[in-house]
Structures are given as structure tokens and as C-alpha cells.
Amino acid sequence: LILDSGTGIAKLGDYLLEQQSPIYILLTHNHWDHIQGFPFFKPIYQANRDITIVAGDVDDKNTQHAIVEQMSGSYFPVRHQDLPSN
């Protein structure tokens, strides 16, 4: 269980690459400092890796997907739709 995905999640991802257990990310809210590390979390690039993201304090249904939608358009070179993880 991972609480938020700020920039520190990148180093944690290096460690979790060696494990095969499912990953659960609980987001407290969508401020940048709580989601910006997600695109650099290496397990999301592992084929068939089970990752569940649970949005916490979200008022608007459109912001429930902010963590992956930051990887769209011109914001990031890999689109969230192209991630090989589940």
C-alpha cells in the first residue's frame, strides 16, 4: 500500500521492480506534489503488473483520473493508455 505518488515514489519503484505483488496507491488528493512522481514509477511499465489506484478526497469525478491524465497530450511522452501494466 502506497500513500500518494509524489516524487519519492520513483525510488520506491526501483525496489518494487523485483517484487511481483500487486500494488495499491491511495491518493489523498490531487495536488501536484502528491501525483507528479507517478509517471516515473517504473512498475507501471511492467507488463501485466497489477496496480490499483484509489482516489481519496475528490469532489469532481473528472479529477479522479488526474494521476494518469497528467500523462496525456503534450505533458508526458508516454500516454497512460499505452502503459503495459494493469
C-alpha positions as a printed NumPy array, in Angstrom:
array([[  0.   ,   0.   ,   0.   ],
       [  1.455,   3.325,  -1.092],
       [  0.152,   6.648,   0.188],
       [  0.271,   9.267,  -2.595],
       [  2.698,   9.347,  -5.505],
       [  4.959,  12.33 ,  -5.082],
       [  8.499,  12.293,  -6.427],
       [  9.643,   9.826,  -3.746],
       [  7.644,   7.065,  -5.434],
       [ 10.32 ,   6.814,  -8.156],
       [ 12.923,   5.371,  -5.766],
       [ 10.323,   3.048,  -4.237],
       [  9.514,   1.829,  -7.751],
       [ 13.13 ,   0.723,  -8.227],
       [ 12.761,  -1.511,  -5.171],
       [  9.336,  -2.851,  -6.192],
       [ 10.546,  -3.932,  -9.643],
       [ 11.965,  -7.072,  -8.041],
       [  8.628,  -7.969,  -6.437],
       [  5.54 ,  -9.292,  -8.169],
       [  2.894,  -8.488,  -5.57 ],
       [  0.001,  -6.195,  -6.531],
       [  0.464,  -2.501,  -5.811],
       [ -2.21 ,  -0.273,  -4.286],
       [ -1.835,   3.513,  -4.412],
       [ -4.105,   5.593,  -2.209],
       [ -4.263,   9.257,  -3.223],
       [ -5.253,  11.707,  -0.53 ],
       [ -5.773,  14.497,  -3.086],
       [ -4.502,  15.626,  -6.476],
       [ -2.077,  18.434,  -5.706],
       [  0.971,  18.179,  -7.965],
       [  3.254,  17.271,  -5.082],
       [  1.085,  14.191,  -4.482],
       [  0.849,  12.865,  -8.068],
       [  3.866,  14.049, -10.097],
       [  6.036,  11.043,  -9.316],
       [  3.618,   8.564, -10.91 ],
       [  4.979,   8.772, -14.499],
       [  8.438,   7.904, -13.109],
       [  7.216,   4.884, -11.097],
       [  8.842,   2.01 , -13.01 ],
       [  6.329,  -0.736, -12.094],
       [  3.714,   0.98 , -14.304],
       [  5.921,  -0.005, -17.259],
       [  5.944,  -3.705, -16.311],
       [  3.688,  -5.837, -18.485],
       [  0.686,  -7.214, -16.626],
       [  1.706,  -5.666, -13.275],
       [ -1.437,  -5.203, -11.175],
       [ -1.704,  -1.632,  -9.893],
       [ -4.828,  -0.242,  -8.261],
       [ -5.235,   3.49 ,  -7.736],
       [ -7.814,   4.71 ,  -5.235],
       [ -8.687,   8.403,  -5.27 ],
       [ -9.328,   9.858,  -1.834],
       [-10.727,  13.35 ,  -1.288],
       [-12.034,  14.069,  -4.779],
       [-15.042,  16.328,  -5.248],
       [-15.239,  16.214,  -9.031],
       [-15.455,  12.925, -10.944],
       [-13.17 ,  14.417, -13.615],
       [-10.312,  14.711, -11.124],
       [-10.459,  11.041, -10.112],
       [ -8.181,  10.271, -13.05 ],
       [ -5.764,  13.203, -12.656],
       [ -2.886,  10.881, -11.736],
       [ -2.972,   9.163, -15.131],
       [ -4.281,  12.093, -17.152],
       [ -1.105,  14.021, -16.374],
       [  0.406,  11.566, -18.877],
       [ -1.584,  12.864, -21.839],
       [ -1.264,  15.386, -24.6  ],
       [  1.988,  17.291, -24.575],
       [  2.581,  16.79 , -20.837],
       [  4.474,  13.491, -20.989],
       [  5.97 ,  11.369, -23.823],
       [  4.15 ,   8.162, -22.761],
       [  0.354,   8.163, -22.798],
       [ -1.329,   6.424, -19.876],
       [ -3.327,   4.37 , -22.379],
       [ -0.055,   2.832, -23.588],
       [  1.128,   1.592, -20.187],
       [  1.615,  -2.204, -20.168],
       [  0.591,  -2.59 , -16.513],
       [ -2.951,  -3.437, -15.471]])
